[in-house]
């Protein structure tokens, strides 16, 4: 869920133990699967939401995120490098790497540009 308080937009992550109120800049990437989501933070922490969350992609796009494959949204401000080729690779600020679906590459480049 995305909420706004005092002009600062935050993403609410609901876990079994807690509610987290995260600023988009604190999130490197969001892994999405059928039963849970993992929010990878800039300090290396990973918050797992076990609840099935339907992410409103248009809301996340407004906050600076772009989908790079079926299971991953990345924060555009965390992109350090794209290695083009047959299977494009994206390097993020947390030193992780991921592939970009070829059919999404044009959109990702447009969003980053």
C-alpha positions in Angstrom: 0.0 0.0 0.0 1.2 3.5 -0.8 0.3 6.4 1.5 1.2 10.0 1.8 1.9 11.9 5.1 3.2 15.4 5.2 4.1 15.4 1.5 6.4 12.4 2.0 5.0 9.3 0.2 5.6 6.0 2.0 5.1 2.4 1.2 3.4 0.4 3.9 4.7 -3.2 4.2 2.6 -5.4 6.4 4.3 -8.4 7.9 3.1 -10.9 10.5 5.0 -9.0 13.2 5.0 -5.3 12.2 3.9 -2.6 9.8 6.8 -0.8 8.1 6.5 2.7 6.7 9.3 2.9 4.1 10.3 5.9 2.0 10.8 4.8 -1.7 14.5 5.9 -1.6 15.2 3.2 1.1 14.1 0.4 -1.2 16.5 -1.0 -3.8 14.1 -3.6 -5.3 11.0 -5.6 -4.6 10.8 -9.3 -5.4 7.3 -10.4 -6.1 6.0 -14.0 -6.1 2.6 -15.6 -5.7 2.5 -15.8 -1.9 4.9 -13.1 -0.6 7.0 -10.1 -1.4 10.6 -9.2 -0.4 11.6 -5.6 0.0 15.4 -5.2 -0.3 16.5 -2.1 1.5 19.6 0.1 0.9 21.3 -1.1 4.1 21.0 -4.7 3.1 18.0 -5.6 5.2 15.2 -7.6 3.6 11.6 -7.3 4.8 9.4 -10.3 3.9 5.7 -9.7 3.6 4.1 -13.1 3.8 0.7 -11.8 2.9 -0.1 -11.9 -0.8 0.1 -8.3 -1.8 -1.2 -7.0 -5.1 1.1 -4.3 -6.0 -0.4 -1.4 -7.9 2.3 -1.0 -10.5 1.2 2.4 -11.6 1.6 3.7 -8.0 5.1 2.3 -7.8 5.9 3.7 -11.2 5.1 7.2 -9.8 7.5 6.5 -7.0 10.4 5.7 -9.3 10.1 1.9 -9.7 10.1 0.0 -13.0 9.5 -3.7 -13.7 12.5 -5.5 -15.2 11.1 -9.0 -15.2 8.1 -10.9 -14.1 9.2 -11.1 -10.5 11.1 -7.8 -9.9 10.5 -4.1 -9.5 13.6 -2.0 -9.2 14.1 1.5 -7.9 15.4 3.6 -10.8 17.6 5.6 -8.5 19.5 2.4 -7.6 20.6 1.5 -11.1 24.4 1.7 -11.6 24.9 -0.1 -14.9 23.1 -2.0 -17.6 25.1 -4.5 -19.6 23.5 -4.9 -22.9 23.6 -8.1 -24.9 21.6 -11.2 -25.6 20.5 -11.4 -22.0 20.7 -7.8 -20.6 22.0 -7.5 -17.0 21.2 -4.8 -14.5 23.6 -3.9 -11.6 22.1 -2.1 -8.6 23.4 0.0 -5.8 23.4 -2.9 -3.4 25.8 -4.7 -5.8 23.1 -7.2 -6.8 22.6 -8.1 -10.4 19.5 -9.3 -12.2 18.4 -10.0 -15.8 16.1 -7.7 -17.7 13.5 -9.4 -19.9 14.4 -8.6 -23.5 10.9 -7.4 -24.2 11.1 -5.0 -21.3 14.5 -3.5 -22.1 13.2 -0.7 -24.3 10.7 0.4 -21.6 13.4 0.1 -18.9 15.8 2.3 -20.9 13.1 4.8 -21.5 12.2 5.0 -17.8 15.9 5.4 -16.9 16.5 8.0 -19.6 
